[in-house]
Amino acid sequence: MGKFTAEEIQIAKAVDLVDLAEQIGIPLKRKGRFYQAVGMDSVMIFNRSSWCRFSQGVGGSTIDFLEYFRNMDFVEAVKYLL
């Protein structure tokens, strides 16, 4: 099963990224309005829903976060988030 509805993808993207990061073992520290990954100064989480790793020029949604930090493909990431 690899097909998801647009609604399912929106639900997956709406997962709180701060909670997700801590759940998969990436500790965070609050920096003003943002969160920064401990030990990875260039990783920032904005609005609890998007992220960027400035040193690598990557970022995006919760789905992209799992693809990047847990080496999941799109289907695995969406299933994990749902």
C-alpha positions as CSV (number, residue, x, y, z in Angstrom):
1,M,0.0,0.0,0.0
2,G,1.7,3.2,-1.1
3,K,-1.2,5.4,-2.2
4,F,-2.3,8.1,0.3
5,T,-5.1,10.5,0.0
6,A,-4.4,14.2,0.0
7,E,-6.1,14.4,3.4
8,E,-3.8,11.6,4.8
9,I,-0.7,13.5,3.6
10,Q,-2.0,16.7,5.2
11,I,-2.6,14.9,8.5
12,A,1.0,13.4,8.3
13,K,2.4,16.9,7.7
14,A,0.4,18.4,10.6
15,V,2.1,16.2,13.2
16,D,4.0,18.4,15.7
17,L,7.6,18.4,14.6
18,V,9.0,19.2,18.0
19,D,7.3,16.2,19.5
20,L,8.4,14.0,16.5
21,A,12.0,15.0,16.8
22,E,12.1,14.2,20.5
23,Q,10.2,10.9,19.9
24,I,12.9,9.7,17.4
25,G,15.7,10.7,19.7
26,I,16.7,14.2,18.5
27,P,16.8,16.5,21.6
28,L,15.9,20.1,21.1
29,K,16.5,23.4,22.8
30,R,14.3,26.4,22.6
31,K,15.9,29.4,21.0
32,G,13.5,32.3,21.1
33,R,10.6,31.4,18.7
34,F,12.5,28.5,17.3
35,Y,13.8,25.1,18.4
36,Q,17.4,24.0,17.7
37,A,18.6,20.4,17.6
38,V,21.2,19.8,20.4
39,G,24.5,19.0,18.8
40,M,23.4,20.1,15.3
41,D,23.5,23.9,15.5
42,S,22.3,24.3,11.9
43,V,19.1,22.3,12.4
44,M,16.2,24.6,13.3
45,I,12.4,23.9,13.7
46,F,10.0,26.7,12.9
47,N,6.3,27.0,13.9
48,R,6.5,23.4,15.1
49,S,5.8,22.3,11.5
50,S,8.8,23.0,9.3
51,W,12.5,22.6,9.6
52,C,15.8,23.5,8.0
53,R,19.4,22.2,8.2
54,F,21.1,25.3,7.0
55,S,24.6,23.7,6.6
56,Q,23.2,21.2,4.2
57,G,20.5,23.3,2.5
58,V,17.7,20.8,3.2
59,G,14.5,21.1,5.1
60,G,10.7,20.8,4.7
61,S,7.8,19.0,6.4
62,T,7.6,16.2,9.0
63,I,7.7,13.8,6.0
64,D,11.0,15.3,4.8
65,F,12.3,15.2,8.4
66,L,11.8,11.4,8.6
67,E,13.2,10.9,5.1
68,Y,16.4,12.9,6.1
69,F,17.0,11.9,9.7
70,R,15.7,8.3,9.7
71,N,16.4,7.4,6.0
72,M,12.8,6.5,5.4
73,D,11.2,6.6,2.0
74,F,8.0,8.6,1.5
75,V,5.6,5.7,2.1
76,E,7.4,4.6,5.3
77,A,7.4,8.2,6.6
78,V,3.7,8.8,6.0
79,K,2.8,5.4,7.5
80,Y,4.9,6.3,10.6
81,L,3.2,9.6,11.0
82,L,-0.3,8.3,10.6
